[in-house]
Every structure is written in C-alpha cells, then in structure tokens.
C-alpha cells in the first residue's frame, strides 16, 4: 500500500514539474476588453512609467485641434492643389496606451476616441497588398503592376447628362500605368515609395505633393528609374490603393474588416475613407478608393485601442491567438530596408536602423508613423507596444526612452 502511495506521489511531482515548465501562453485581448495589470506586478517601475505618461501629456502637439485649420496653417495647405477633398475631423487630446507582455499597464487621454491617424493608414494598405500576395491574387510583389490592371472606369453621376458626341476624342476610361515610365513600376516600388510614378490622380498631380526645388523643374524633370530614389508622396500611395482595389475587386475597408480587424477583436467604430471624387465602377458596383493618409482629408479614423491591436498583431509577426492572419514572411519583408532608404520598409513600417530614429530602442524596433504625430511603436525584444497620439514629433523618442527605462532589467 505504501508503495502505491509512493507511486502516486511520484506521478504528482512529475505532473507538477511538467506544468511548471510549460511555456507561458501568450495573452491576446478579447473583443471589447483589454486586461489591465498593475505595472509593479510585471516588474515595471510605476514612478518611471508615470514620468513617461506625464511627458506624453506635456508634449502634446501645438497644432490646432481643428484639423482643417491646422492643414491650412501647415505647408500642406500651401501646396499647389493643397485643398482637402476628403473628410477631416477635430482631434482629441494627447492620448496613448502602453502594452507590455500583452497587458495594458498605462494609458492617458481618451483612448476610445475615434480620430484620424494620417499615414498610419499606409501600414493597413501595405497589409492588404501582403494579403493579396499571400492569397495568390498577386504572384509576387516584384511583379510589374500594369500587368494586373484593368481599365479604370470613373463614377461620375454627371456623365449621364453629357453628350458623348461632344467628347469623341476623350477616353471614357484611364490607365494608371500607361506611360513607358509607369509600366516599369512594380508593387514593391510602390510599397517602398520609390516608384516615381508620373501622373494625376483624384485631381492631385504627383509633382504637387511636397514639391521640391525650383518650380520650373516640377513638370518637365527627368524621371528617376523605379527603385532608385525614395520620395514620400501621397499621390503615389493613392495609386497603390486604387491598384490594390482593382486586384481585390472590392472596397479595401471590407477586405480589412473581414481579414484583419474582426479577427483581432477591433471595435466597430473605425472607418477608412477616400475622397469626394475617388469613386470608380468595378463589376457594376460603385466603390470608393481609399486614401493612404489624411494629407488631403480622408484616410483612417480609428481609436487608440484598435491601433494597439494592429501594433500587437505586427509584434507577433502577423499571428493572433493561434491564427496566422498575415504571413510572417510578409512581415519580414515589411521590416527589410530597401536600397534607396535604410529606415523604411514597406509602407509605413519605419525602421530603427542603426538606432538613428530612437537611440534608446533596439535596432529591431519599428513603428507605424503618421502626422499628428501618431505613432504605434512595436518592440519585439521588450514585448512592448506604445500608441502615442498627438505628441510633438521631436518628443516621440524621449517617450519611448522613458518607457524603456521603466521596464525591468
């Protein structure tokens, strides 16, 4: 009898040791909730963490909360054709979240408020291109884009009242990649902002976005070979959005909702819009082509919790609670710098190459970045995601430094 009890005891000890040595299961937040933990319970210094939060609040951007006024007071509003053509929304206060080891350990402002996120929308756009590659709709990001493009048919309700015989020489459709230069552009060139695409889309010429140098050179300059020169340009980002919608044959927000946002438990409050004139007809359906930012209005309106969910998805290389939503290979490509710009992967993955952008952070850290400043900082080494909204751009590195200093050694 004693021998039997001894065996039971041995089995109990063995089972206990096996359970103790199992890897801890990664926490993923459920829909409508994000578990909070006391920072001290995770070894985080509460005082130093609070210093980081105080800095984010103190360094709120000084731009006017009325984003239409802020637009016209900025360089964007003074560009040729710089007027907004999409919806804009008054912003909220400095806001943010700190996610450590999956748990919410700090917040400030109004994280549930839906605000424009400017060029962070580009990271959602590049995700949808990646999904198209994952699903075989695009064979490779190195393919020429023009080979995937159907004629673009604009939706204009006024066309029904126009006499075709008065416009015999005008095309009823247009080709996004019809010029010799544009036919050399690959998906990767657009993703890395190295295409130098030429043309006008939605009334915004490529040369009118952040024009450089003497105006005499804007129209007739020689084009750079695709892939050779990095130029941040929202007209070309919008070209990518329209090209991607042609491949999916459905509005991109619907694809994002089905493939990503619903699966990561995002709220129903985010909206991704285009412009008042960015409507086309595909398969008999009127669809709006979204913008990859809010340079001219439109773009992604989203709350900080949903931004954090997307950042947490990219922290886990496209995996969410046991399901691979985006291939890890695509995330790896997104985090690989291109030859023309060492701190930029696929839009809008900004890299900390040589720790130049955020010296206190590891070189492997990256961030989804938009004007405002809106930042979703992702740090795999520290299992850390920081969402910071409406902070001065010059202060974002200091915020990350303070948070990292609060973490256990």
Residue pairs with C-beta under 8 A, 6 or more apart in sequence:
26 102
26 316
27 35
27 101
27 102
27 103
28 102
28 312
28 320
28 321
29 35
29 102
29 265
29 309
29 312
30 265
31 265
32 265
32 267
34 99
34 103
34 104
34 305
34 308
35 102
35 103
35 104
36 103
36 104
36 105
37 103
37 104
37 105
38 46
38 105
39 45
39 46
39 49
39 100
39 105
39 106
39 406
40 46
42 100
42 101
42 103
42 105
42 408
43 407
43 408
44 100
44 105
44 406
44 407
44 408
45 405
45 406
45 407
46 406
47 406
48 402
48 405
48 406
49 98
49 105
49 106
49 402
49 403
49 406
50 106
51 402
51 406
52 98
52 106
52 399
52 402
52 403
52 406
53 96
53 98
53 106
53 107
53 108
55 395
55 398
55 399
55 402
56 94
56 96
56 108
56 388
56 391
56 395
56 399
57 94
57 108
57 109
59 94
59 391
59 392
59 395
59 398
59 399
60 93
60 94
60 390
60 391
60 392
61 94
61 372
61 373
61 390
61 391
61 392
62 392
63 70
63 73
63 74
63 372
64 70
64 73
65 90
65 91
65 92
66 90
67 88
67 89
67 90
67 91
67 116
67 294
68 84
68 88
71 77
71 82
71 84
71 88
71 297
72 78
75 210
76 82
76 295
76 296
77 83
79 208
79 209
79 210
79 211
80 205
80 207
80 208
80 211
81 203
81 204
81 205
81 208
82 208
82 296
83 296
84 296
84 297
85 202
85 203
85 204
85 275
85 276
85 277
85 296
85 297
85 298
86 273
86 274
86 275
86 276
86 278
86 291
86 294
86 296
86 297
86 298
86 299
87 273
87 297
87 298
88 116
88 294
88 297
89 114
89 115
89 116
89 301
91 115
91 116
91 372
91 390
92 109
92 110
92 113
92 115
92 389
92 390
93 109
93 110
93 390
94 108
94 109
94 388
94 389
94 390
94 391
95 108
95 109
95 110
95 111
95 113
95 115
95 304
95 387
95 388
95 389
95 390
96 106
96 107
96 108
96 109
96 111
96 304
96 386
96 387
96 388
96 389
96 391
97 104
97 106
97 107
97 111
97 304
97 305
97 307
97 308
97 385
97 386
97 387
98 104
98 105
98 106
98 107
98 384
98 385
98 386
98 403
99 105
99 308
99 311
99 312
99 384
99 385
99 386
99 387
100 382
100 383
100 384
100 407
101 383
102 312
102 383
106 403
107 304
109 304
109 389
109 390
111 303
111 304
111 305
111 387
112 303
112 304
112 305
113 303
113 304
114 269
114 270
114 271
114 301
114 302
114 303
115 301
115 302
115 303
115 389
115 390
116 294
116 299
116 300
116 301
116 372
117 294
117 299
117 300
117 301
117 302
117 307
117 370
117 372
117 374
117 389
118 293
118 294
118 295
118 299
118 370
118 371
118 372
118 374
119 292
119 293
119 294
119 347
119 348
119 369
119 370
119 371
119 374
120 300
120 307
120 348
120 368
120 369
120 370
120 374
120 376
121 272
121 290
121 291
121 292
121 293
121 294
121 299
121 300
121 348
121 370
122 237
122 292
122 293
122 347
122 348
122 368
122 370
123 310
123 314
123 347
123 348
123 349
123 368
123 376
124 256
124 260
124 272
124 300
124 310
125 237
125 240
125 241
125 244
125 252
125 290
125 292
125 347
126 191
126 334
126 346
126 347
126 348
126 349
127 256
127 260
127 326
128 244
128 248
128 252
128 255
128 256
128 259
129 138
129 141
129 187
129 191
129 240
129 244
129 346
130 326
130 327
130 330
130 331
130 333
130 334
130 346
131 255
131 259
131 260
131 326
131 330
132 138
132 244
132 247
132 248
133 139
133 140
133 141
133 187
133 330
134 326
134 327
134 330
137 247
137 248
138 148
138 187
138 247
140 187
141 186
141 187
141 188
141 191
141 333
142 186
142 187
142 188
143 186
143 187
144 177
144 183
144 184
144 185
144 186
145 176
145 177
145 185
145 186
145 187
145 190
145 243
146 175
146 176
146 177
146 178
146 182
146 183
146 185
148 243
148 246
148 247
149 175
149 176
149 177
149 243
149 246
150 246
150 282
151 173
151 174
151 175
152 173
152 174
152 175
152 176
152 242
152 246
152 280
153 172
153 173
153 280
153 281
153 282
154 173
154 174
154 279
154 280
154 281
155 279
155 280
155 281
155 286
156 279
176 182
176 199
176 201
176 239
176 242
176 243
177 183
177 185
179 198
179 199
181 196
181 197
181 198
181 223
181 226
182 197
182 198
182 199
184 225
184 226
185 195
185 197
185 226
186 226
186 227
187 240
187 243
188 227
188 338
188 346
189 195
189 226
189 227
190 197
190 236
190 237
190 239
190 240
190 243
191 240
191 346
191 347
192 227
192 230
192 338
192 340
192 341
192 344
192 345
192 346
192 347
193 230
193 231
193 232
193 233
193 236
193 237
193 341
193 344
193 347
194 226
194 227
194 228
194 229
194 230
194 231
194 338
194 340
194 341
195 226
195 227
195 236
195 239
196 223
196 224
196 225
196 226
196 229
196 231
197 206
197 233
197 235
197 236
197 239
198 206
198 223
199 205
199 206
199 235
199 239
200 206
200 235
201 235
201 238
201 239
201 242
202 238
202 274
202 275
202 277
202 278
202 289
202 296
203 277
204 234
204 235
204 238
204 296
205 235
206 233
206 235
206 236
207 218
207 219
208 218
208 235
209 233
209 234
209 235
209 295
210 231
210 232
210 233
211 218
227 338
227 339
227 340
228 340
229 340
230 338
230 340
230 341
230 344
234 291
234 292
234 293
234 295
234 296
237 291
237 292
237 293
237 347
238 278
238 289
238 291
238 292
240 292
240 347
241 252
241 274
241 289
241 290
241 291
241 292
242 278
242 280
242 289
244 252
245 251
245 252
245 280
245 282
245 287
245 289
245 290
246 282
248 255
249 282
249 283
250 282
250 287
251 287
251 288
251 290
252 272
252 289
252 290
253 271
253 272
253 290
256 272
259 325
260 266
260 310
260 313
260 325
260 326
261 270
261 306
263 320
263 323
263 325
264 309
264 310
264 312
264 313
264 320
264 325
265 309
266 306
266 309
266 310
267 303
267 305
267 306
269 302
269 303
269 306
270 300
270 301
270 302
270 303
270 306
271 300
271 301
271 302
272 290
272 299
272 300
272 301
273 288
273 290
273 291
273 298
273 299
273 301
274 288
274 289
274 290
274 291
274 298
275 288
275 291
275 296
275 297
275 298
278 288
278 289
278 290
278 291
278 298
279 286
279 287
279 288
279 289
280 286
280 287
280 289
281 287
290 298
290 299
291 297
291 298
291 299
292 299
292 347
293 299
293 370
293 371
294 300
294 370
294 371
295 371
304 387
304 389
307 374
307 376
307 387
307 389
308 376
308 385
308 387
310 368
310 376
311 368
311 376
311 377
311 378
311 385
311 387
312 385
313 319
313 320
313 325
313 326
314 331
314 334
314 366
314 368
314 378
315 378
315 379
315 380
315 383
315 385
317 328
317 331
317 332
318 324
318 325
318 326
318 327
318 328
318 330
318 331
319 325
319 328
333 345
333 346
334 345
334 346
334 349
335 345
335 349
335 351
335 366
336 345
337 343
337 344
337 345
337 351
337 353
338 344
338 345
342 351
342 353
342 354
343 350
343 351
343 352
343 353
343 356
343 357
344 350
344 351
345 351
345 366
348 368
348 369
348 370
349 366
349 368
350 357
350 366
350 367
350 368
350 369
351 357
351 366
352 358
352 361
352 362
352 363
352 364
352 365
352 366
352 367
353 363
354 363
355 361
355 362
355 363
357 367
357 397
358 365
358 367
358 377
358 396
358 397
358 400
358 401
359 397
359 401
360 397
360 400
360 401
360 404
360 405
361 377
361 379
361 397
361 400
361 401
361 404
362 379
362 381
362 382
364 379
364 380
364 381
365 377
365 378
365 379
365 380
365 381
365 400
366 378
367 375
367 376
367 377
367 378
368 375
368 376
368 378
369 375
369 376
372 389
372 390
372 391
373 388
373 390
373 391
373 392
373 393
373 396
374 388
374 389
374 390
375 386
375 387
375 388
375 389
375 391
375 396
376 385
376 386
376 387
377 384
377 385
377 386
377 387
377 388
377 396
377 400
378 384
378 385
379 385
379 386
379 404
382 404
382 407
384 403
384 404
384 407
386 399
386 400
386 403
388 396
388 399
391 399
